[in-house]
């Protein structure tokens, strides 16, 4: 079995991808209060909850993970790549996170 790996993507590429792909989900792994303060949309699943809320993402073929600066989202992307049932999913990580937009 081959191991799934994530691919870095820019914030502008993320926005374009989400507009053009209905099977893609943006997962914001920041805390709820951070998401409420400012977000790019998508689903807010704090990093500490990503394993228990995986079922929310089962129907998506492409999963894009984002956070403030790319640290937490990279951890989440690596974790998602370890799920054997998700080996065919495309896992993307927003390099630089939301602050790339500033």
N, CA, C and O atoms as a GROMACS GRO file, in nm:
protein
  408
    1UNK      N    1   0.085  -0.118   0.000
    1UNK     CA    2   0.000   0.000   0.000
    1UNK      C    3   0.089   0.124   0.000
    1UNK      O    4   0.185   0.132   0.076
    2UNK      N    5   0.056   0.220  -0.085
    2UNK     CA    6   0.132   0.343  -0.090
    2UNK      C    7   0.077   0.441   0.013
    2UNK      O    8  -0.043   0.446   0.040
    3UNK      N    9   0.167   0.519   0.068
    3UNK     CA   10   0.128   0.618   0.169
    3UNK      C   11   0.083   0.746   0.100
    3UNK      O   12   0.148   0.794   0.007
    4UNK      N   13  -0.027   0.799   0.144
    4UNK     CA   14  -0.078   0.925   0.091
    4UNK      C   15   0.009   1.039   0.142
    4UNK      O   16   0.059   1.033   0.255
    5UNK      N   17   0.029   1.142   0.062
    5UNK     CA   18   0.104   1.259   0.104
    5UNK      C   19   0.021   1.383   0.070
    5UNK      O   20  -0.064   1.380  -0.019
    6UNK      N   21   0.047   1.489   0.143
    6UNK     CA   22  -0.025   1.613   0.114
    6UNK      C   23   0.058   1.700   0.020
    6UNK      O   24   0.178   1.679   0.003
    7UNK      N   25  -0.009   1.796  -0.040
    7UNK     CA   26   0.056   1.891  -0.130
    7UNK      C   27   0.030   2.031  -0.078
    7UNK      O   28  -0.082   2.063  -0.039
    8UNK      N   29   0.133   2.114  -0.078
    8UNK     CA   30   0.115   2.255  -0.040
    8UNK      C   31   0.043   2.329  -0.153
    8UNK      O   32   0.062   2.301  -0.271
    9UNK      N   33  -0.040   2.423  -0.112
    9UNK     CA   34  -0.118   2.504  -0.206
    9UNK      C   35  -0.125   2.646  -0.149
    9UNK      O   36  -0.125   2.663  -0.027
   10UNK      N   37  -0.130   2.745  -0.234
   10UNK     CA   38  -0.139   2.883  -0.186
   10UNK      C   39  -0.285   2.917  -0.154
   10UNK      O   40  -0.376   2.845  -0.193
   11UNK      N   41  -0.305   3.027  -0.084
   11UNK     CA   42  -0.440   3.070  -0.050
   11UNK      C   43  -0.518   3.106  -0.176
   11UNK      O   44  -0.636   3.073  -0.187
   12UNK      N   45  -0.455   3.172  -0.271
   12UNK     CA   46  -0.525   3.207  -0.396
   12UNK      C   47  -0.561   3.081  -0.475
   12UNK      O   48  -0.669   3.075  -0.534
   13UNK      N   49  -0.473   2.981  -0.478
   13UNK     CA   50  -0.505   2.854  -0.545
   13UNK      C   51  -0.620   2.784  -0.474
   13UNK      O   52  -0.704   2.720  -0.537
   14UNK      N   53  -0.623   2.795  -0.341
   14UNK     CA   54  -0.730   2.735  -0.263
   14UNK      C   55  -0.864   2.795  -0.300
   14UNK      O   56  -0.961   2.722  -0.322
   15UNK      N   57  -0.870   2.926  -0.308
   15UNK     CA   58  -0.996   2.993  -0.342
   15UNK      C   59  -1.046   2.948  -0.479
   15UNK      O   60  -1.165   2.923  -0.496
   16UNK      N   61  -0.956   2.939  -0.576
   16UNK     CA   62  -0.992   2.895  -0.710
   16UNK      C   63  -1.040   2.750  -0.710
   16UNK      O   64  -1.141   2.717  -0.773
   17UNK      N   65  -0.970   2.664  -0.639
   17UNK     CA   66  -1.006   2.523  -0.631
   17UNK      C   67  -1.146   2.506  -0.571
   17UNK      O   68  -1.226   2.427  -0.622
   18UNK      N   69  -1.175   2.578  -0.465
   18UNK     CA   70  -1.305   2.565  -0.398
   18UNK      C   71  -1.419   2.615  -0.486
   18UNK      O   72  -1.531   2.566  -0.478
   19UNK      N   73  -1.390   2.714  -0.571
   19UNK     CA   74  -1.492   2.763  -0.665
   19UNK      C   75  -1.522   2.660  -0.774
   19UNK      O   76  -1.635   2.651  -0.822
   20UNK      N   77  -1.421   2.584  -0.814
   20UNK     CA   78  -1.436   2.497  -0.930
   20UNK      C   79  -1.458   2.349  -0.898
   20UNK      O   80  -1.486   2.271  -0.990
   21UNK      N   81  -1.445   2.308  -0.773
   21UNK     CA   82  -1.459   2.166  -0.737
   21UNK      C   83  -1.564   2.149  -0.626
   21UNK      O   84  -1.545   2.196  -0.514
   22UNK      N   85  -1.672   2.082  -0.659
   22UNK     CA   86  -1.777   2.060  -0.559
   22UNK      C   87  -1.742   1.948  -0.462
   22UNK      O   88  -1.806   1.933  -0.358
   23UNK      N   89  -1.641   1.868  -0.496
   23UNK     CA   90  -1.602   1.757  -0.408
   23UNK      C   91  -1.488   1.795  -0.314
   23UNK      O   92  -1.423   1.709  -0.256
   24UNK      N   93  -1.463   1.926  -0.301
   24UNK     CA   94  -1.354   1.975  -0.215
   24UNK      C   95  -1.411   2.041  -0.090
   24UNK      O   96  -1.513   2.110  -0.096
   25UNK      N   97  -1.343   2.019   0.023
   25UNK     CA   98  -1.384   2.081   0.149
   25UNK      C   99  -1.265   2.156   0.208
   25UNK      O  100  -1.153   2.106   0.208
   26UNK      N  101  -1.291   2.276   0.257
   26UNK     CA  102  -1.191   2.355   0.328
   26UNK      C  103  -1.212   2.330   0.477
   26UNK      O  104  -1.321   2.353   0.530
   27UNK      N  105  -1.107   2.282   0.544
   27UNK     CA  106  -1.114   2.252   0.686
   27UNK      C  107  -1.023   2.350   0.760
   27UNK      O  108  -0.902   2.350   0.740
   28UNK      N  109  -1.082   2.433   0.843
   28UNK     CA  110  -1.009   2.530   0.923
   28UNK      C  111  -0.986   2.468   1.060
   28UNK      O  112  -1.082   2.445   1.134
   29UNK      N  113  -0.860   2.441   1.094
   29UNK     CA  114  -0.830   2.369   1.218
   29UNK      C  115  -0.796   2.462   1.335
   29UNK      O  116  -0.742   2.417   1.436
   30UNK      N  117  -0.828   2.590   1.322
   30UNK     CA  118  -0.808   2.682   1.433
   30UNK      C  119  -0.920   2.665   1.536
   30UNK      O  120  -1.020   2.599   1.509
   31UNK      N  121  -0.902   2.722   1.651
   31UNK     CA  122  -1.005   2.718   1.755
   31UNK      C  123  -1.129   2.794   1.707
   31UNK      O  124  -1.120   2.881   1.620
   32UNK      N  125  -1.244   2.762   1.765
   32UNK     CA  126  -1.370   2.822   1.724
   32UNK      C  127  -1.368   2.974   1.733
   32UNK      O  128  -1.420   3.042   1.643
   33UNK      N  129  -1.309   3.029   1.838
   33UNK     CA  130  -1.307   3.176   1.853
   33UNK      C  131  -1.223   3.240   1.743
   33UNK      O  132  -1.254   3.351   1.699
   34UNK      N  133  -1.118   3.172   1.697
   34UNK     CA  134  -1.036   3.226   1.587
   34UNK      C  135  -1.116   3.224   1.457
   34UNK      O  136  -1.110   3.318   1.378
   35UNK      N  137  -1.188   3.116   1.435
   35UNK     CA  138  -1.270   3.102   1.316
   35UNK      C  139  -1.378   3.210   1.312
   35UNK      O  140  -1.405   3.268   1.206
   36UNK      N  141  -1.439   3.236   1.427
   36UNK     CA  142  -1.544   3.338   1.435
   36UNK      C  143  -1.488   3.478   1.408
   36UNK      O  144  -1.557   3.563   1.352
   37UNK      N  145  -1.364   3.501   1.448
   37UNK     CA  146  -1.301   3.632   1.430
   37UNK      C  147  -1.276   3.662   1.282
   37UNK      O  148  -1.301   3.773   1.236
   38UNK      N  149  -1.225   3.564   1.210
   38UNK     CA  150  -1.197   3.578   1.067
   38UNK      C  151  -1.179   3.440   1.007
   38UNK      O  152  -1.114   3.355   1.067
   39UNK      N  153  -1.237   3.418   0.889
   39UNK     CA  154  -1.219   3.288   0.825
   39UNK      C  155  -1.234   3.300   0.674
   39UNK      O  156  -1.279   3.402   0.621
   40UNK      N  157  -1.196   3.195   0.606
   40UNK     CA  158  -1.207   3.183   0.460
   40UNK      C  159  -1.327   3.098   0.423
   40UNK      O  160  -1.343   3.059   0.308
   41UNK      N  161  -1.411   3.068   0.522
   41UNK     CA  162  -1.525   2.980   0.500
   41UNK      C  163  -1.488   2.837   0.534
   41UNK      O  164  -1.391   2.814   0.607
   42UNK      N  165  -1.563   2.744   0.484
   42UNK     CA  166  -1.533   2.604   0.509
   42UNK      C  167  -1.590   2.554   0.641
   42UNK      O  168  -1.683   2.612   0.697
   43UNK      N  169  -1.532   2.444   0.687
   43UNK     CA  170  -1.577   2.377   0.808
   43UNK      C  171  -1.474   2.400   0.918
   43UNK      O  172  -1.354   2.376   0.897
   44UNK      N  173  -1.518   2.444   1.033
   44UNK     CA  174  -1.426   2.464   1.145
   44UNK      C  175  -1.420   2.338   1.229
   44UNK      O  176  -1.518   2.300   1.294
   45UNK      N  177  -1.304   2.272   1.227
   45UNK     CA  178  -1.279   2.155   1.311
   45UNK      C  179  -1.146   2.181   1.381
   45UNK      O  180  -1.040   2.159   1.322
   46UNK      N  181  -1.148   2.227   1.506
   46UNK     CA  182  -1.023   2.253   1.577
   46UNK      C  183  -0.930   2.130   1.573
   46UNK      O  184  -0.976   2.016   1.575
   47UNK      N  185  -0.801   2.156   1.568
   47UNK     CA  186  -0.701   2.050   1.555
   47UNK      C  187  -0.723   1.936   1.654
   47UNK      O  188  -0.709   1.819   1.618
   48UNK      N  189  -0.757   1.968   1.777
   48UNK     CA  190  -0.776   1.866   1.880
   48UNK      C  191  -0.894   1.773   1.850
   48UNK      O  192  -0.905   1.666   1.910
   49UNK      N  193  -0.982   1.812   1.758
   49UNK     CA  194  -1.103   1.734   1.728
   49UNK      C  195  -1.100   1.666   1.592
   49UNK      O  196  -1.199   1.604   1.554
   50UNK      N  197  -0.989   1.676   1.519
   50UNK     CA  198  -0.992   1.626   1.380
   50UNK      C  199  -1.014   1.475   1.371
   50UNK      O  200  -1.077   1.428   1.276
   51UNK      N  201  -0.965   1.401   1.465
   51UNK     CA  202  -0.982   1.255   1.458
   51UNK      C  203  -1.125   1.214   1.488
   51UNK      O  204  -1.180   1.126   1.422
   52UNK      N  205  -1.187   1.277   1.587
   52UNK     CA  206  -1.323   1.238   1.622
   52UNK      C  207  -1.428   1.289   1.524
   52UNK      O  208  -1.542   1.243   1.526
   53UNK      N  209  -1.391   1.384   1.438
   53UNK     CA  210  -1.488   1.440   1.342
   53UNK      C  211  -1.455   1.403   1.197
   53UNK      O  212  -1.501   1.471   1.105
   54UNK      N  213  -1.378   1.299   1.177
   54UNK     CA  214  -1.342   1.256   1.040
   54UNK      C  215  -1.463   1.222   0.956
   54UNK      O  216  -1.464   1.244   0.834
   55UNK      N  217  -1.566   1.168   1.018
   55UNK     CA  218  -1.685   1.126   0.944
   55UNK      C  219  -1.749   1.242   0.867
   55UNK      O  220  -1.813   1.221   0.764
   56UNK      N  221  -1.732   1.364   0.916
   56UNK     CA  222  -1.788   1.481   0.848
   56UNK      C  223  -1.726   1.500   0.710
   56UNK      O  224  -1.785   1.567   0.625
   57UNK      N  225  -1.608   1.443   0.687
   57UNK     CA  226  -1.534   1.466   0.564
   57UNK      C  227  -1.534   1.348   0.468
   57UNK      O  228  -1.476   1.355   0.360
   58UNK      N  229  -1.599   1.239   0.507
   58UNK     CA  230  -1.595   1.116   0.429
   58UNK      C  231  -1.642   1.134   0.284
   58UNK      O  232  -1.590   1.066   0.195
   59UNK      N  233  -1.736   1.222   0.259
   59UNK     CA  234  -1.792   1.236   0.124
   59UNK      C  235  -1.706   1.322   0.031
   59UNK      O  236  -1.733   1.326  -0.089
   60UNK      N  237  -1.606   1.388   0.082
   60UNK     CA  238  -1.523   1.476   0.000
   60UNK      C  239  -1.402   1.402  -0.055
   60UNK      O  240  -1.338   1.323   0.016
   61UNK      N  241  -1.370   1.427  -0.181
   61UNK     CA  242  -1.253   1.364  -0.243
   61UNK      C  243  -1.128   1.449  -0.221
   61UNK      O  244  -1.017   1.396  -0.214
   62UNK      N  245  -1.145   1.581  -0.211
   62UNK     CA  246  -1.033   1.672  -0.190
   62UNK      C  247  -1.054   1.744  -0.058
   62UNK      O  248  -1.159   1.803  -0.034
   63UNK      N  249  -0.952   1.739   0.027
   63UNK     CA  250  -0.959   1.805   0.158
   63UNK      C  251  -0.845   1.906   0.166
   63UNK      O  252  -0.728   1.871   0.153
   64UNK      N  253  -0.882   2.032   0.187
   64UNK     CA  254  -0.786   2.141   0.198
   64UNK      C  255  -0.785   2.185   0.344
   64UNK      O  256  -0.890   2.217   0.400
   65UNK      N  257  -0.667   2.187   0.406
   65UNK     CA  258  -0.656   2.220   0.548
   65UNK      C  259  -0.586   2.354   0.564
   65UNK      O  260  -0.485   2.381   0.499
   66UNK      N  261  -0.644   2.439   0.651
   66UNK     CA  262  -0.591   2.575   0.670
   66UNK      C  263  -0.591   2.611   0.819
   66UNK      O  264  -0.672   2.558   0.896
   67UNK      N  265  -0.500   2.700   0.858
   67UNK     CA  266  -0.499   2.757   0.992
   67UNK      C  267  -0.443   2.900   0.980
   67UNK      O  268  -0.446   2.958   0.872
   68UNK      N  269  -0.393   2.955   1.088
   68UNK     CA  270  -0.343   3.092   1.085
   68UNK      C  271  -0.217   3.105   1.000
   68UNK      O  272  -0.213   3.186   0.908
   69UNK      N  273  -0.115   3.025   1.031
   69UNK     CA  274   0.014   3.041   0.962
   69UNK      C  275   0.067   2.913   0.899
   69UNK      O  276   0.178   2.914   0.844
   70UNK      N  277  -0.008   2.805   0.904
   70UNK     CA  278   0.031   2.682   0.839
   70UNK      C  279   0.087   2.574   0.929
   70UNK      O  280   0.114   2.463   0.881
   71UNK      N  281   0.105   2.601   1.057
   71UNK     CA  282   0.163   2.502   1.147
   71UNK      C  283   0.061   2.395   1.186
   71UNK      O  284   0.085   2.276   1.166
   72UNK      N  285  -0.053   2.437   1.241
   72UNK     CA  286  -0.155   2.339   1.282
   72UNK      C  287  -0.213   2.265   1.162
   72UNK      O  288  -0.242   2.146   1.170
   73UNK      N  289  -0.230   2.336   1.051
   73UNK     CA  290  -0.287   2.271   0.934
   73UNK      C  291  -0.192   2.166   0.876
   73UNK      O  292  -0.238   2.066   0.820
   74UNK      N  293  -0.064   2.186   0.889
   74UNK     CA  294   0.032   2.086   0.842
   74UNK      C  295   0.021   1.959   0.927
   74UNK      O  296   0.027   1.848   0.875
   75UNK      N  297   0.004   1.976   1.058
   75UNK     CA  298  -0.015   1.861   1.147
   75UNK      C  299  -0.142   1.786   1.106
   75UNK      O  300  -0.142   1.663   1.100
   76UNK      N  301  -0.249   1.859   1.080
   76UNK     CA  302  -0.375   1.796   1.040
   76UNK      C  303  -0.360   1.724   0.905
   76UNK      O  304  -0.410   1.613   0.889
   77UNK      N  305  -0.294   1.787   0.811
   77UNK     CA  306  -0.274   1.726   0.679
   77UNK      C  307  -0.196   1.595   0.692
   77UNK      O  308  -0.231   1.496   0.629
   78UNK      N  309  -0.092   1.595   0.774
   78UNK     CA  310  -0.014   1.472   0.795
   78UNK      C  311  -0.101   1.364   0.859
   78UNK      O  312  -0.091   1.247   0.823
   79UNK      N  313  -0.185   1.403   0.954
   79UNK     CA  314  -0.273   1.307   1.019
   79UNK      C  315  -0.373   1.249   0.918
   79UNK      O  316  -0.395   1.128   0.917
   80UNK      N  317  -0.432   1.333   0.835
   80UNK     CA  318  -0.527   1.286   0.735
   80UNK      C  319  -0.460   1.190   0.636
   80UNK      O  320  -0.525   1.097   0.587
   81UNK      N  321  -0.334   1.212   0.607
   81UNK     CA  322  -0.261   1.124   0.514
   81UNK      C  323  -0.238   0.985   0.573
   81UNK      O  324  -0.212   0.891   0.498
   82UNK      N  325  -0.248   0.971   0.702
   82UNK     CA  326  -0.225   0.842   0.769
   82UNK      C  327  -0.349   0.752   0.771
   82UNK      O  328  -0.340   0.637   0.813
   83UNK      N  329  -0.463   0.802   0.727
   83UNK     CA  330  -0.587   0.725   0.730
   83UNK      C  331  -0.589   0.631   0.610
   83UNK      O  332  -0.599   0.677   0.496
   84UNK      N  333  -0.580   0.500   0.633
   84UNK     CA  334  -0.575   0.406   0.520
   84UNK      C  335  -0.693   0.418   0.424
   84UNK      O  336  -0.676   0.407   0.303
   85UNK      N  337  -0.812   0.442   0.477
   85UNK     CA  338  -0.932   0.453   0.393
   85UNK      C  339  -0.931   0.580   0.307
   85UNK      O  340  -1.010   0.592   0.213
   86UNK      N  341  -0.844   0.672   0.338
   86UNK     CA  342  -0.837   0.797   0.264
   86UNK      C  343  -0.721   0.800   0.166
   86UNK      O  344  -0.684   0.907   0.117
   87UNK      N  345  -0.663   0.686   0.135
   87UNK     CA  346  -0.545   0.683   0.048
   87UNK      C  347  -0.572   0.739  -0.091
   87UNK      O  348  -0.480   0.784  -0.158
   88UNK      N  349  -0.697   0.738  -0.135
   88UNK     CA  350  -0.729   0.793  -0.267
   88UNK      C  351  -0.772   0.940  -0.262
   88UNK      O  352  -0.791   1.003  -0.366
   89UNK      N  353  -0.786   0.994  -0.142
   89UNK     CA  354  -0.825   1.135  -0.129
   89UNK      C  355  -0.705   1.227  -0.158
   89UNK      O  356  -0.590   1.190  -0.135
   90UNK      N  357  -0.736   1.343  -0.207
   90UNK     CA  358  -0.635   1.445  -0.232
   90UNK      C  359  -0.632   1.536  -0.110
   90UNK      O  360  -0.731   1.603  -0.078
   91UNK      N  361  -0.518   1.538  -0.040
   91UNK     CA  362  -0.502   1.620   0.079
   91UNK      C  363  -0.413   1.739   0.044
   91UNK      O  364  -0.301   1.722  -0.004
   92UNK      N  365  -0.465   1.859   0.068
   92UNK     CA  366  -0.391   1.981   0.038
   92UNK      C  367  -0.374   2.064   0.165
   92UNK      O  368  -0.460   2.065   0.252
   93UNK      N  369  -0.262   2.132   0.174
   93UNK     CA  370  -0.228   2.215   0.290
   93UNK      C  371  -0.202   2.358   0.242
   93UNK      O  372  -0.120   2.380   0.153
   94UNK      N  373  -0.273   2.456   0.301
   94UNK     CA  374  -0.253   2.596   0.262
   94UNK      C  375  -0.126   2.646   0.328
   94UNK      O  376  -0.122   2.676   0.447
   95UNK      N  377  -0.021   2.656   0.247
   95UNK     CA  378   0.109   2.700   0.296
   95UNK      C  379   0.102   2.849   0.332
   95UNK      O  380   0.060   2.931   0.251
   96UNK      N  381   0.143   2.881   0.453
   96UNK     CA  382   0.138   3.020   0.498
   96UNK      C  383   0.007   3.056   0.567
   96UNK      O  384  -0.002   3.160   0.632
   97UNK      N  385  -0.093   2.971   0.555
   97UNK     CA  386  -0.219   2.991   0.624
   97UNK      C  387  -0.295   3.117   0.584
   97UNK      O  388  -0.272   3.174   0.478
   98UNK      N  389  -0.384   3.157   0.670
   98UNK     CA  390  -0.469   3.274   0.647
   98UNK      C  391  -0.389   3.403   0.644
   98UNK      O  392  -0.426   3.497   0.574
   99UNK      N  393  -0.279   3.409   0.719
   99UNK     CA  394  -0.204   3.535   0.719
   99UNK      C  395  -0.142   3.564   0.583
   99UNK      O  396  -0.097   3.677   0.559
  100UNK      N  397  -0.139   3.466   0.495
  100UNK     CA  398  -0.092   3.490   0.359
  100UNK      C  399  -0.180   3.594   0.290
  100UNK      O  400  -0.136   3.663   0.199
  101UNK      N  401  -0.306   3.605   0.335
  101UNK     CA  402  -0.401   3.697   0.274
  101UNK      C  403  -0.375   3.842   0.311
  101UNK      O  404  -0.419   3.933   0.242
  102UNK      N  405  -0.303   3.864   0.421
  102UNK     CA  406  -0.280   4.000   0.467
  102UNK      C  407  -0.177   4.073   0.385
  102UNK      O  408  -0.147   4.189   0.412
   0.00000   0.00000   0.00000
